[in-house]
Amino acid sequence: MSKIVSYEEFCLHYELDSSVTDSRTQYNEYCNNLTVFNNAAADNITKKAIKKARNTK
């Protein structure tokens, strides 16, 4: 799973002006998308663990 970077790091990486509202919008979308991705990854890990536990009985 990936860690969300700070707004400052995000703007620096993508060469965005941190004082512009659109940059904040892009950062918020990044955070939302990363959260969805991380949740999907966690669900997948959980499903694999459940399947493994069921198969070891």
For each residue, the residues with C-beta under 8 A, 3 or more apart:
1: 37 38 41 42
2: 34 37 38
3:
4: 30 31 34 35
5: 9 10 13
6: 9 10
7: 10 11 18 24 27
8: 11 12 18
9: 5 6 12 13
10: 5 6 7 13 14 16 26 27 30
11: 7 8 14 15 16 17 18 23 27
12: 8 9 15
13: 5 9 10
14: 10 11 26
15: 11 12
16: 10 11 20 23 26
17: 11 20 23
18: 7 8 11 23 24
19: 23
20: 16 17 23 24
21: 24 25
22: 25 26
23: 11 16 17 18 19 20 26 27
24: 7 18 20 21 27 28
25: 21 22 28 29
26: 10 14 16 22 23 29 30
27: 7 10 11 23 24 30 31
28: 24 25 31 32
29: 25 26 32 33
30: 4 10 26 27 33 34
31: 4 27 28 34 35
32: 28 29 35 36
33: 29 30 36 37
34: 2 4 30 31 37 38
35: 4 31 32 38 39
36: 32 33 39 40
37: 1 2 33 34 40 41
38: 1 2 34 35 41 42
39: 35 36 42 43
40: 36 37 43 44
41: 1 37 38 44 45
42: 1 38 39 45 46
43: 39 40 46 47
44: 40 41 47 48
45: 41 42 48 49
46: 42 43 49 50
47: 43 44 50 51
48: 44 45 51 52
49: 45 46 52 53
50: 46 47 53 54
51: 47 48 54 55
52: 48 49 55 56
53: 49 50 56 57
54: 50 51 57
55: 51 52
56: 52 53
57: 53 54
